[in-house]
Amino acid sequence: MEYNFVQDLEIVLELTGLSTEAFAEGLGVSRMTVNNWLTGKKEVSDKNIASFYEYTFRKGIRLNLIKEQLYREDVLDTSKVLLFHGAKTKIEGPLRTDCSKRRNDFGAGFYCGESLEQSAMFVTTYPASSLYMLTFDGTGLKGKEFGVSREWMLMIAHFRERLGAYADSEVIQALLKQVECVDYIVAPIADNRMFEIIDQFIDGEITDEQCKHCLSATNLGKQYVFVTEKALRQVELLERCFLTREEKEFYLFSRQASYEMNRDKVKVARRQYRDVGKYIEEMM
């Protein structure tokens, strides 16, 4: 799946009110080149694709956010959910469950998020990264949903291989049985900050209640993990979206501002729930 370049070009021309001549001048190409793009007579180079989306973003047009809102309206009152997937380059061939690392939050699977910003942020350091918009219909499938809970914390720690001596405990084996026959998993997203907090819990520095409330403070949203081919057949790719350098910086800045606030919330949660709940040794 390639970018919907012609459609995006038509949208931008309409939103800016520019003539093809004025737009071409701003982009640094000829009017004939723009017309040939619109009619499909000329293939667009990677360089011109990047220039177009960068020019559009600098004009203040947030194409990806506009599309997000339109797609959200499309799934209202349906059994579908709108999801996002950040790719380091692009998706080649059909969707697969074995293309991710085994040491992800829930092992191998195809990972998507409910937040455009969060999904884009995960791939901001890759120069050729892109963002996919998808829908998922879970009708007829078996899913397992986790909240910010002790069970979720332990599952993340298990699949990330952070449990050490507790990896084979009865508690962990019972939790694994809950996810071994499902088609997909819905759970809060974990990032590096969360791993630090979970490690503190595994190392016996904080209780499960302290850990849970600290993790709730990070507020990263939910992820969908598709672990069977059956589930992937009910995922529909809608569009591949270009991520400009400035757009990536925009998402990173937004996330950094949120991180600063959440960091203080984590400190307060750790203090407020000190000695409330159980330490991992007591649980295992």
C-alpha positions as CSV (number, residue, x, y, z in Angstrom):
1,M,0.0,0.0,0.0
2,E,1.4,3.4,-1.1
3,Y,0.4,6.9,0.0
4,N,-2.9,8.4,-1.3
5,F,-0.8,11.1,-2.9
6,V,-3.2,12.3,-5.6
7,Q,-6.1,12.4,-3.2
8,D,-4.0,14.3,-0.7
9,L,-2.9,16.7,-3.3
10,E,-6.5,17.5,-4.3
11,I,-7.4,18.0,-0.7
12,V,-4.5,20.4,-0.1
13,L,-5.3,22.4,-3.3
14,E,-8.9,22.8,-2.1
15,L,-8.0,23.7,1.5
16,T,-5.4,26.3,0.5
17,G,-7.4,27.7,-2.4
18,L,-4.2,27.9,-4.4
19,S,-4.1,27.5,-8.2
20,T,-2.0,24.7,-9.5
21,E,0.4,27.3,-10.7
22,A,0.8,29.0,-7.3
23,F,1.0,25.7,-5.6
24,A,3.6,24.4,-8.0
25,E,5.7,27.6,-7.4
26,G,5.5,27.1,-3.6
27,L,6.6,23.5,-4.0
28,G,9.4,24.4,-6.5
29,V,8.1,22.4,-9.5
30,S,6.4,23.4,-12.7
31,R,2.6,23.7,-13.1
32,M,2.7,21.0,-15.8
33,T,4.3,18.6,-13.2
34,V,1.5,19.2,-10.7
35,N,-1.1,18.6,-13.5
36,N,0.7,15.4,-14.5
37,W,0.5,14.2,-10.9
38,L,-3.2,15.0,-10.7
39,T,-3.9,13.1,-13.9
40,G,-1.6,10.2,-13.2
41,K,0.5,10.9,-16.3
42,K,3.7,11.2,-14.3
43,E,5.0,9.1,-11.4
44,V,5.9,11.1,-8.3
45,S,9.5,10.7,-7.0
46,D,10.2,10.0,-3.3
47,K,11.8,13.4,-3.1
48,N,8.7,15.2,-4.4
49,I,6.5,13.1,-2.1
50,A,8.5,14.2,0.9
51,S,8.6,17.8,-0.4
52,F,4.8,17.9,-0.8
53,Y,4.0,16.6,2.7
54,E,6.6,18.8,4.3
55,Y,5.2,21.9,2.4
56,T,1.6,20.9,3.5
57,F,2.6,20.6,7.1
58,R,4.4,23.9,7.1
59,K,1.2,25.4,5.7
60,G,-0.5,24.4,8.9
61,I,-2.5,21.6,7.3
62,R,-2.5,18.5,9.5
63,L,-3.6,15.9,7.0
64,N,-3.1,12.9,9.2
65,L,-5.2,14.4,12.0
66,I,-7.9,15.4,9.5
67,K,-8.0,11.8,8.2
68,E,-8.1,10.4,11.7
69,Q,-11.3,12.4,12.5
70,L,-12.9,11.4,9.2
71,Y,-12.2,7.7,9.8
72,R,-13.4,7.9,13.3
73,E,-16.7,9.2,12.0
74,D,-16.9,6.3,9.6
75,V,-16.6,3.7,12.4
76,L,-19.2,5.3,14.7
77,D,-22.2,3.0,15.3
78,T,-20.3,0.0,13.9
79,S,-18.5,-2.9,15.5
80,K,-15.2,-1.6,14.2
81,V,-12.5,0.3,16.0
82,L,-10.0,2.7,14.4
83,L,-6.4,1.8,15.1
84,F,-2.9,3.0,14.1
85,H,0.4,1.2,13.4
86,G,3.8,2.9,13.2
87,A,6.2,1.2,10.7
88,K,9.9,1.8,10.5
89,T,9.5,1.8,6.7
90,K,6.4,0.3,5.2
91,I,4.4,-2.9,5.4
92,E,5.4,-5.4,2.8
93,G,2.9,-8.1,1.8
94,P,0.1,-9.3,4.0
95,L,-0.1,-8.6,7.7
96,R,1.7,-11.2,9.9
97,T,1.9,-12.1,13.5
98,D,5.6,-13.1,13.4
99,C,7.1,-9.8,12.3
100,S,7.6,-8.3,15.8
101,K,10.1,-9.1,18.4
102,R,9.4,-12.0,20.8
103,R,10.2,-9.8,23.8
104,N,7.4,-7.3,23.1
105,D,4.7,-6.6,25.7
106,F,2.8,-9.8,24.9
107,G,5.3,-11.6,22.8
108,A,5.1,-12.0,19.0
109,G,2.1,-10.4,17.2
110,F,1.0,-7.5,15.1
111,Y,0.8,-4.4,17.3
112,C,-1.5,-1.4,16.9
113,G,-2.6,1.5,19.1
114,E,-5.7,3.5,19.6
115,S,-3.7,6.8,19.5
116,L,-2.3,8.3,16.3
117,E,0.2,10.4,18.2
118,Q,1.4,7.5,20.3
119,S,1.8,5.1,17.3
120,A,3.7,7.8,15.3
121,M,5.9,8.6,18.3
122,F,7.2,5.0,18.5
123,V,8.8,5.4,15.0
124,T,9.9,9.0,15.0
125,T,13.6,8.1,15.1
126,Y,13.4,6.2,11.8
127,P,14.0,8.4,8.8
128,A,11.7,6.4,6.4
129,S,9.0,5.6,8.9
130,S,5.3,5.9,8.1
131,L,1.9,5.6,9.8
132,Y,-0.9,3.2,8.9
133,M,-4.6,3.7,9.7
134,L,-6.6,0.5,10.1
135,T,-9.9,-0.8,11.4
136,F,-10.5,-4.0,13.4
137,D,-13.8,-5.9,13.9
138,G,-13.6,-8.4,16.7
139,T,-16.9,-10.0,15.9
140,G,-16.6,-13.8,16.4
141,L,-13.1,-13.6,17.8
142,K,-11.9,-14.5,21.3
143,G,-10.1,-11.5,23.0
144,K,-8.6,-10.8,26.4
145,E,-8.6,-7.3,27.8
146,F,-6.3,-6.0,30.6
147,G,-6.6,-2.8,32.5
148,V,-3.9,-1.2,34.6
149,S,-3.8,-4.1,37.0
150,R,-1.5,-6.5,38.8
151,E,-2.2,-9.1,36.1
152,W,-1.2,-6.8,33.4
153,M,2.0,-5.8,35.2
154,L,3.0,-9.4,35.6
155,M,2.2,-10.3,32.0
156,I,4.3,-7.4,30.7
157,A,7.2,-8.4,33.0
158,H,6.9,-12.1,31.9
159,F,7.0,-11.4,28.2
160,R,9.7,-8.8,28.6
161,E,11.7,-11.5,30.5
162,R,12.1,-9.4,33.6
163,L,10.6,-11.8,36.2
164,G,13.8,-13.7,36.9
165,A,13.1,-16.4,39.6
166,Y,9.4,-15.8,39.5
167,A,9.0,-16.7,35.8
168,D,7.8,-20.3,36.5
169,S,5.5,-19.5,39.5
170,E,1.9,-20.8,39.6
171,V,0.6,-17.2,39.5
172,I,2.3,-16.6,36.2
173,Q,1.3,-20.0,34.7
174,A,-2.3,-19.3,35.6
175,L,-2.1,-15.9,33.9
176,L,-0.6,-17.4,30.7
177,K,-3.5,-19.8,30.4
178,Q,-5.8,-16.8,30.1
179,V,-4.0,-15.6,26.9
180,E,-2.9,-18.9,25.3
181,C,-6.1,-19.4,23.3
182,V,-7.1,-15.9,22.4
183,D,-7.0,-14.2,19.0
184,Y,-6.2,-10.7,20.2
185,I,-5.2,-8.9,23.4
186,V,-6.2,-5.3,24.4
187,A,-4.1,-3.7,27.1
188,P,-2.5,-0.5,28.2
189,I,0.7,0.5,26.2
190,A,4.0,0.1,28.1
191,D,7.0,2.3,27.4
192,N,10.5,2.6,28.8
193,R,9.3,4.7,31.8
194,M,6.8,2.0,32.6
195,F,9.5,-0.7,32.4
196,E,11.5,1.2,35.0
197,I,8.5,1.2,37.4
198,I,7.7,-2.5,36.7
199,D,11.4,-3.3,37.4
200,Q,11.1,-1.5,40.8
201,F,8.1,-3.8,41.6
202,I,9.9,-6.9,40.5
203,D,12.9,-5.9,42.5
204,G,10.8,-5.6,45.6
205,E,11.2,-1.8,45.9
206,I,7.5,-0.9,45.6
207,T,4.2,-2.7,46.2
208,D,1.7,-3.8,43.5
209,E,-0.6,-0.9,44.5
210,Q,2.2,1.6,44.2
211,C,3.2,0.1,40.9
212,K,-0.4,0.1,39.5
213,H,-1.0,3.7,40.5
214,C,2.3,4.9,39.1
215,L,1.6,3.2,35.8
216,S,-1.9,4.7,35.7
217,A,-0.3,8.1,35.9
218,T,1.7,7.6,32.7
219,N,-1.6,7.3,30.7
220,L,-0.3,6.1,27.3
221,G,-3.6,4.6,26.0
222,K,-4.4,1.1,24.8
223,Q,-2.8,-1.2,22.3
224,Y,-4.3,-4.1,20.3
225,V,-2.1,-7.2,19.8
226,F,-3.2,-9.6,17.1
227,V,-1.8,-13.0,17.8
228,T,-3.6,-15.2,15.3
229,E,-4.1,-15.2,11.6
230,K,-7.8,-15.3,12.2
231,A,-7.7,-12.0,13.9
232,L,-5.6,-10.4,11.2
233,R,-8.1,-11.4,8.6
234,Q,-10.5,-9.0,10.4
235,V,-8.0,-6.1,10.2
236,E,-8.4,-3.8,7.3
237,L,-5.6,-1.5,6.1
238,L,-7.2,1.9,5.3
239,E,-4.3,4.1,4.4
240,R,-0.5,4.6,4.6
241,C,0.3,8.1,5.9
242,F,3.5,10.1,5.4
243,L,5.2,11.4,8.5
244,T,7.3,14.5,7.9
245,R,10.3,15.4,10.1
246,E,8.4,18.4,11.5
247,E,5.4,16.3,12.3
248,K,7.6,13.8,14.1
249,E,9.1,16.6,16.2
250,F,5.6,17.9,16.9
251,Y,4.5,14.5,18.4
252,L,7.8,14.2,20.3
253,F,7.4,17.7,21.8
254,S,3.8,16.9,22.7
255,R,4.8,13.7,24.4
256,Q,7.7,15.3,26.3
257,A,5.3,17.9,27.7
258,S,3.0,15.1,28.8
259,Y,5.9,13.1,30.2
260,E,7.0,16.0,32.5
261,M,3.5,16.2,34.0
262,N,3.2,12.4,34.4
263,R,6.6,12.2,36.1
264,D,5.3,14.3,38.9
265,K,2.1,12.2,39.1
266,V,4.2,9.1,39.4
267,K,6.2,10.6,42.3
268,V,2.9,11.5,44.1
269,A,1.4,8.1,43.5
270,R,4.5,6.3,44.8
271,R,4.4,8.4,48.0
272,Q,0.6,8.2,48.5
273,Y,0.4,4.4,48.2
274,R,3.6,3.6,50.1
275,D,3.3,0.2,51.9
276,V,-0.3,-0.2,50.5
277,G,-0.8,-3.6,48.7
278,K,1.7,-6.5,48.5
279,Y,5.3,-6.8,47.6
280,I,6.1,-9.4,44.9
281,E,7.6,-11.8,47.4
282,E,4.3,-11.9,49.3
283,M,2.3,-12.5,46.0
284,M,4.5,-15.3,44.7
